[in-house]
Amino acid sequence: MEESTYQIAEKISKLYQEAYGVYLPLVEDVCSRKVSEDVGR
């Protein structure tokens, strides 16, 4: 089965959207954390 460039691009776009939805909450959680300057001392 041979796929057209358009079909492959469409699949990549859908995969990107899925990954964005999965990882966005995780990244926002990490970025919103506050860390003390005294960690590891």
PQR file of N, CA, C, O and H, with PARSE charges and radii, in Angstrom:
ATOM      1  N   MET A   1       0.845  -1.194   0.000 -0.4000 1.5000
ATOM      2  CA  MET A   1       0.000   0.000   0.000 -0.0000 2.0000
ATOM      3  C   MET A   1       0.882   1.247   0.000  0.5500 1.7000
ATOM      4  O   MET A   1       1.714   1.431   0.889 -0.5500 1.4000
ATOM      5  N   GLU A   2       0.699   2.070  -0.971 -0.4000 1.5000
ATOM      6  CA  GLU A   2       1.493   3.280  -1.085 -0.0000 2.0000
ATOM      7  C   GLU A   2       0.664   4.480  -0.639  0.5500 1.7000
ATOM      8  O   GLU A   2      -0.464   4.683  -1.091 -0.5500 1.4000
ATOM      9  H   GLU A   2       0.023   1.921  -1.693  0.4000 1.0000
ATOM     10  N   GLU A   3       1.247   5.264   0.252 -0.4000 1.5000
ATOM     11  CA  GLU A   3       0.539   6.444   0.743 -0.0000 2.0000
ATOM     12  C   GLU A   3       1.048   7.686   0.031  0.5500 1.7000
ATOM     13  O   GLU A   3       2.220   7.784  -0.331 -0.5500 1.4000
ATOM     14  H   GLU A   3       2.163   5.099   0.619  0.4000 1.0000
ATOM     15  N   SER A   4       0.153   8.613  -0.156 -0.4000 1.5000
ATOM     16  CA  SER A   4       0.553   9.877  -0.762 -0.0000 2.0000
ATOM     17  C   SER A   4       1.222  10.754   0.300  0.5500 1.7000
ATOM     18  O   SER A   4       1.062  10.540   1.501 -0.5500 1.4000
ATOM     19  H   SER A   4      -0.799   8.533   0.139  0.4000 1.0000
ATOM     20  N   THR A   5       1.955  11.722  -0.168 -0.4000 1.5000
ATOM     21  CA  THR A   5       2.609  12.663   0.731 -0.0000 2.0000
ATOM     22  C   THR A   5       1.568  13.365   1.598  0.5500 1.7000
ATOM     23  O   THR A   5       1.805  13.621   2.779 -0.5500 1.4000
ATOM     24  H   THR A   5       2.085  11.896  -1.145  0.4000 1.0000
ATOM     25  N   TYR A   6       0.427  13.672   1.012 -0.4000 1.5000
ATOM     26  CA  TYR A   6      -0.654  14.333   1.759 -0.0000 2.0000
ATOM     27  C   TYR A   6      -1.134  13.464   2.918  0.5500 1.7000
ATOM     28  O   TYR A   6      -1.343  13.965   4.023 -0.5500 1.4000
ATOM     29  H   TYR A   6       0.235  13.464   0.053  0.4000 1.0000
ATOM     30  N   GLN A   7      -1.310  12.159   2.671 -0.4000 1.5000
ATOM     31  CA  GLN A   7      -1.783  11.258   3.722 -0.0000 2.0000
ATOM     32  C   GLN A   7      -0.763  11.144   4.850  0.5500 1.7000
ATOM     33  O   GLN A   7      -1.124  11.117   6.027 -0.5500 1.4000
ATOM     34  H   GLN A   7      -1.140  11.753   1.774  0.4000 1.0000
ATOM     35  N   ILE A   8       0.499  11.079   4.482 -0.4000 1.5000
ATOM     36  CA  ILE A   8       1.554  10.992   5.499 -0.0000 2.0000
ATOM     37  C   ILE A   8       1.593  12.276   6.325  0.5500 1.7000
ATOM     38  O   ILE A   8       1.708  12.223   7.550 -0.5500 1.4000
ATOM     39  H   ILE A   8       0.792  11.101   3.526  0.4000 1.0000
ATOM     40  N   ALA A   9       1.500  13.419   5.665 -0.4000 1.5000
ATOM     41  CA  ALA A   9       1.493  14.705   6.371 -0.0000 2.0000
ATOM     42  C   ALA A   9       0.293  14.803   7.306  0.5500 1.7000
ATOM     43  O   ALA A   9       0.406  15.339   8.408 -0.5500 1.4000
ATOM     44  H   ALA A   9       1.407  13.462   4.670  0.4000 1.0000
ATOM     45  N   GLU A  10      -0.840  14.295   6.876 -0.4000 1.5000
ATOM     46  CA  GLU A  10      -2.041  14.311   7.704 -0.0000 2.0000
ATOM     47  C   GLU A  10      -1.844  13.465   8.963  0.5500 1.7000
ATOM     48  O   GLU A  10      -2.252  13.864  10.053 -0.5500 1.4000
ATOM     49  H   GLU A  10      -0.931  13.859   5.981  0.4000 1.0000
ATOM     50  N   LYS A  11      -1.220  12.301   8.810 -0.4000 1.5000
ATOM     51  CA  LYS A  11      -0.956  11.426   9.962 -0.0000 2.0000
ATOM     52  C   LYS A  11       0.020  12.073  10.937  0.5500 1.7000
ATOM     53  O   LYS A  11      -0.153  11.983  12.153 -0.5500 1.4000
ATOM     54  H   LYS A  11      -0.889  11.976   7.924  0.4000 1.0000
ATOM     55  N   ILE A  12       1.046  12.727  10.396 -0.4000 1.5000
ATOM     56  CA  ILE A  12       2.014  13.414  11.247 -0.0000 2.0000
ATOM     57  C   ILE A  12       1.329  14.531  12.022  0.5500 1.7000
ATOM     58  O   ILE A  12       1.599  14.723  13.208 -0.5500 1.4000
ATOM     59  H   ILE A  12       1.186  12.800   9.409  0.4000 1.0000
ATOM     60  N   SER A  13       0.452  15.264  11.362 -0.4000 1.5000
ATOM     61  CA  SER A  13      -0.277  16.350  12.010 -0.0000 2.0000
ATOM     62  C   SER A  13      -1.157  15.825  13.140  0.5500 1.7000
ATOM     63  O   SER A  13      -1.202  16.424  14.215 -0.5500 1.4000
ATOM     64  H   SER A  13       0.233  15.108  10.398  0.4000 1.0000
ATOM     65  N   LYS A  14      -1.852  14.721  12.912 -0.4000 1.5000
ATOM     66  CA  LYS A  14      -2.702  14.135  13.949 -0.0000 2.0000
ATOM     67  C   LYS A  14      -1.870  13.653  15.125  0.5500 1.7000
ATOM     68  O   LYS A  14      -2.266  13.827  16.278 -0.5500 1.4000
ATOM     69  H   LYS A  14      -1.815  14.235  12.039  0.4000 1.0000
ATOM     70  N   LEU A  15      -0.724  13.051  14.848 -0.4000 1.5000
ATOM     71  CA  LEU A  15       0.164  12.582  15.905 -0.0000 2.0000
ATOM     72  C   LEU A  15       0.682  13.752  16.730  0.5500 1.7000
ATOM     73  O   LEU A  15       0.758  13.663  17.956 -0.5500 1.4000
ATOM     74  H   LEU A  15      -0.402  12.910  13.911  0.4000 1.0000
ATOM     75  N   TYR A  16       1.040  14.847  16.065 -0.4000 1.5000
ATOM     76  CA  TYR A  16       1.495  16.053  16.749 -0.0000 2.0000
ATOM     77  C   TYR A  16       0.412  16.580  17.696  0.5500 1.7000
ATOM     78  O   TYR A  16       0.698  16.944  18.837 -0.5500 1.4000
ATOM     79  H   TYR A  16       0.979  14.918  15.069  0.4000 1.0000
ATOM     80  N   GLN A  17      -0.824  16.617  17.214 -0.4000 1.5000
ATOM     81  CA  GLN A  17      -1.929  17.110  18.031 -0.0000 2.0000
ATOM     82  C   GLN A  17      -2.159  16.228  19.251  0.5500 1.7000
ATOM     83  O   GLN A  17      -2.420  16.731  20.344 -0.5500 1.4000
ATOM     84  H   GLN A  17      -1.056  16.321  16.287  0.4000 1.0000
ATOM     85  N   GLU A  18      -2.064  14.912  19.068 -0.4000 1.5000
ATOM     86  CA  GLU A  18      -2.217  13.983  20.184 -0.0000 2.0000
ATOM     87  C   GLU A  18      -1.119  14.189  21.218  0.5500 1.7000
ATOM     88  O   GLU A  18      -1.390  14.265  22.416 -0.5500 1.4000
ATOM     89  H   GLU A  18      -1.852  14.503  18.180  0.4000 1.0000
ATOM     90  N   ALA A  19       0.116  14.277  20.752 -0.4000 1.5000
ATOM     91  CA  ALA A  19       1.251  14.459  21.660 -0.0000 2.0000
ATOM     92  C   ALA A  19       1.131  15.776  22.409  0.5500 1.7000
ATOM     93  O   ALA A  19       1.418  15.835  23.605 -0.5500 1.4000
ATOM     94  H   ALA A  19       0.337  14.215  19.778  0.4000 1.0000
ATOM     95  N   TYR A  20       0.719  16.814  21.734 -0.4000 1.5000
ATOM     96  CA  TYR A  20       0.542  18.123  22.368 -0.0000 2.0000
ATOM     97  C   TYR A  20      -0.471  18.031  23.506  0.5500 1.7000
ATOM     98  O   TYR A  20      -0.246  18.560  24.595 -0.5500 1.4000
ATOM     99  H   TYR A  20       0.486  16.766  20.763  0.4000 1.0000
ATOM    100  N   GLY A  21      -1.580  17.359  23.244 -0.4000 1.5000
ATOM    101  CA  GLY A  21      -2.618  17.209  24.261 -0.0000 2.0000
ATOM    102  C   GLY A  21      -2.158  16.394  25.456  0.5500 1.7000
ATOM    103  O   GLY A  21      -2.572  16.658  26.585 -0.5500 1.4000
ATOM    104  H   GLY A  21      -1.763  16.930  22.360  0.4000 1.0000
ATOM    105  N   VAL A  22      -1.311  15.412  25.218 -0.4000 1.5000
ATOM    106  CA  VAL A  22      -0.820  14.559  26.303 -0.0000 2.0000
ATOM    107  C   VAL A  22       0.235  15.290  27.139  0.5500 1.7000
ATOM    108  O   VAL A  22       0.198  15.247  28.369 -0.5500 1.4000
ATOM    109  H   VAL A  22      -0.974  15.198  24.301  0.4000 1.0000
ATOM    110  N   TYR A  23       1.168  15.957  26.470 -0.4000 1.5000
ATOM    111  CA  TYR A  23       2.311  16.537  27.177 -0.0000 2.0000
ATOM    112  C   TYR A  23       2.085  17.935  27.720  0.5500 1.7000
ATOM    113  O   TYR A  23       2.786  18.339  28.648 -0.5500 1.4000
ATOM    114  H   TYR A  23       1.199  15.992  25.471  0.4000 1.0000
ATOM    115  N   LEU A  24       1.142  18.688  27.186 -0.4000 1.5000
ATOM    116  CA  LEU A  24       0.918  20.058  27.658 -0.0000 2.0000
ATOM    117  C   LEU A  24       0.648  20.125  29.156  0.5500 1.7000
ATOM    118  O   LEU A  24       1.282  20.928  29.840 -0.5500 1.4000
ATOM    119  H   LEU A  24       0.572  18.360  26.433  0.4000 1.0000
ATOM    120  N   PRO A  25      -0.272  19.313  29.705 -0.5600 1.5000
ATOM    121  CA  PRO A  25      -0.510  19.397  31.153  0.2800 2.0000
ATOM    122  C   PRO A  25       0.736  19.041  31.972  0.5500 1.7000
ATOM    123  O   PRO A  25       0.962  19.620  33.035 -0.5500 1.4000
ATOM    124  N   LEU A  26       1.529  18.109  31.493 -0.4000 1.5000
ATOM    125  CA  LEU A  26       2.742  17.722  32.215 -0.0000 2.0000
ATOM    126  C   LEU A  26       3.765  18.857  32.214  0.5500 1.7000
ATOM    127  O   LEU A  26       4.375  19.148  33.244 -0.5500 1.4000
ATOM    128  H   LEU A  26       1.344  17.639  30.630  0.4000 1.0000
ATOM    129  N   VAL A  27       3.950  19.488  31.071 -0.4000 1.5000
ATOM    130  CA  VAL A  27       4.898  20.588  30.966 -0.0000 2.0000
ATOM    131  C   VAL A  27       4.427  21.779  31.801  0.5500 1.7000
ATOM    132  O   VAL A  27       5.229  22.406  32.493 -0.5500 1.4000
ATOM    133  H   VAL A  27       3.455  19.251  30.235  0.4000 1.0000
ATOM    134  N   GLU A  28       3.147  22.090  31.740 -0.4000 1.5000
ATOM    135  CA  GLU A  28       2.622  23.200  32.537 -0.0000 2.0000
ATOM    136  C   GLU A  28       2.811  22.943  34.025  0.5500 1.7000
ATOM    137  O   GLU A  28       3.116  23.866  34.780 -0.5500 1.4000
ATOM    138  H   GLU A  28       2.496  21.580  31.178  0.4000 1.0000
ATOM    139  N   ASP A  29       2.633  21.689  34.455 -0.4000 1.5000
ATOM    140  CA  ASP A  29       2.829  21.336  35.860 -0.0000 2.0000
ATOM    141  C   ASP A  29       4.270  21.583  36.285  0.5500 1.7000
ATOM    142  O   ASP A  29       4.519  22.190  37.327 -0.5500 1.4000
ATOM    143  H   ASP A  29       2.386  20.939  33.841  0.4000 1.0000
ATOM    144  N   VAL A  30       5.207  21.118  35.490 -0.4000 1.5000
ATOM    145  CA  VAL A  30       6.621  21.297  35.820 -0.0000 2.0000
ATOM    146  C   VAL A  30       6.983  22.785  35.836  0.5500 1.7000
ATOM    147  O   VAL A  30       7.693  23.243  36.731 -0.5500 1.4000
ATOM    148  H   VAL A  30       5.005  20.624  34.644  0.4000 1.0000
ATOM    149  N   CYS A  31       6.502  23.525  34.862 -0.4000 1.5000
ATOM    150  CA  CYS A  31       6.847  24.945  34.759 -0.0000 2.0000
ATOM    151  C   CYS A  31       6.212  25.786  35.858  0.5500 1.7000
ATOM    152  O   CYS A  31       6.710  26.868  36.166 -0.5500 1.4000
ATOM    153  H   CYS A  31       5.924  23.154  34.135  0.4000 1.0000
ATOM    154  N   SER A  32       5.138  25.317  36.446 -0.4000 1.5000
ATOM    155  CA  SER A  32       4.457  26.114  37.474 -0.0000 2.0000
ATOM    156  C   SER A  32       4.980  25.831  38.882  0.5500 1.7000
ATOM    157  O   SER A  32       4.583  26.506  39.832 -0.5500 1.4000
ATOM    158  H   SER A  32       4.733  24.438  36.195  0.4000 1.0000
ATOM    159  N   ARG A  33       5.860  24.849  39.028 -0.4000 1.5000
ATOM    160  CA  ARG A  33       6.380  24.513  40.345 -0.0000 2.0000
ATOM    161  C   ARG A  33       7.387  25.561  40.812  0.5500 1.7000
ATOM    162  O   ARG A  33       8.135  26.135  40.021 -0.5500 1.4000
ATOM    163  H   ARG A  33       6.182  24.301  38.257  0.4000 1.0000
ATOM    164  N   LYS A  34       7.379  25.786  42.113 -0.4000 1.5000
ATOM    165  CA  LYS A  34       8.362  26.693  42.709 -0.0000 2.0000
ATOM    166  C   LYS A  34       9.332  25.841  43.503  0.5500 1.7000
ATOM    167  O   LYS A  34       8.937  24.972  44.281 -0.5500 1.4000
ATOM    168  H   LYS A  34       6.771  25.319  42.756  0.4000 1.0000
ATOM    169  N   VAL A  35      10.615  26.112  43.288 -0.4000 1.5000
ATOM    170  CA  VAL A  35      11.659  25.337  43.936 -0.0000 2.0000
ATOM    171  C   VAL A  35      12.470  26.257  44.828  0.5500 1.7000
ATOM    172  O   VAL A  35      12.820  27.372  44.441 -0.5500 1.4000
ATOM    173  H   VAL A  35      10.936  26.818  42.656  0.4000 1.0000
ATOM    174  N   SER A  36      12.762  25.782  46.016 -0.4000 1.5000
ATOM    175  CA  SER A  36      13.559  26.568  46.947 -0.0000 2.0000
ATOM    176  C   SER A  36      15.006  26.628  46.464  0.5500 1.7000
ATOM    177  O   SER A  36      15.511  25.678  45.866 -0.5500 1.4000
ATOM    178  H   SER A  36      12.478  24.876  46.331  0.4000 1.0000
ATOM    179  N   GLU A  37      15.658  27.744  46.728 -0.4000 1.5000
ATOM    180  CA  GLU A  37      17.083  27.907  46.373 -0.0000 2.0000
ATOM    181  C   GLU A  37      17.953  27.020  47.254  0.5500 1.7000
ATOM    182  O   GLU A  37      19.109  26.764  46.916 -0.5500 1.4000
ATOM    183  H   GLU A  37      15.247  28.516  47.213  0.4000 1.0000
ATOM    184  N   ASP A  38      17.419  26.546  48.378 -0.4000 1.5000
ATOM    185  CA  ASP A  38      18.191  25.763  49.338 -0.0000 2.0000
ATOM    186  C   ASP A  38      18.207  24.265  49.020  0.5500 1.7000
ATOM    187  O   ASP A  38      18.773  23.488  49.789 -0.5500 1.4000
ATOM    188  H   ASP A  38      16.480  26.754  48.653  0.4000 1.0000
ATOM    189  N   VAL A  39      17.614  23.851  47.932 -0.4000 1.5000
ATOM    190  CA  VAL A  39      17.551  22.431  47.589 -0.0000 2.0000
ATOM    191  C   VAL A  39      18.955  21.900  47.358  0.5500 1.7000
ATOM    192  O   VAL A  39      19.731  22.483  46.602 -0.5500 1.4000
ATOM    193  H   VAL A  39      17.154  24.482  47.307  0.4000 1.0000
ATOM    194  N   GLY A  40      19.276  20.795  48.011 -0.4000 1.5000
ATOM    195  CA  GLY A  40      20.566  20.136  47.800 -0.0000 2.0000
ATOM    196  C   GLY A  40      21.706  20.685  48.639  0.5500 1.7000
ATOM    197  O   GLY A  40      22.859  20.311  48.424 -0.5500 1.4000
ATOM    198  H   GLY A  40      18.645  20.322  48.626  0.4000 1.0000
ATOM    199  N   ARG A  41      21.418  21.547  49.573 -0.4000 1.5000
ATOM    200  CA  ARG A  41      22.494  22.111  50.417 -0.0000 2.0000
ATOM    201  C   ARG A  41      22.514  21.455  51.759  0.5500 1.7000
ATOM    202  O   ARG A  41      23.345  21.796  52.600 -0.5500 1.4000
ATOM    203  H   ARG A  41      20.482  21.850  49.748  0.4000 1.0000
TER
END
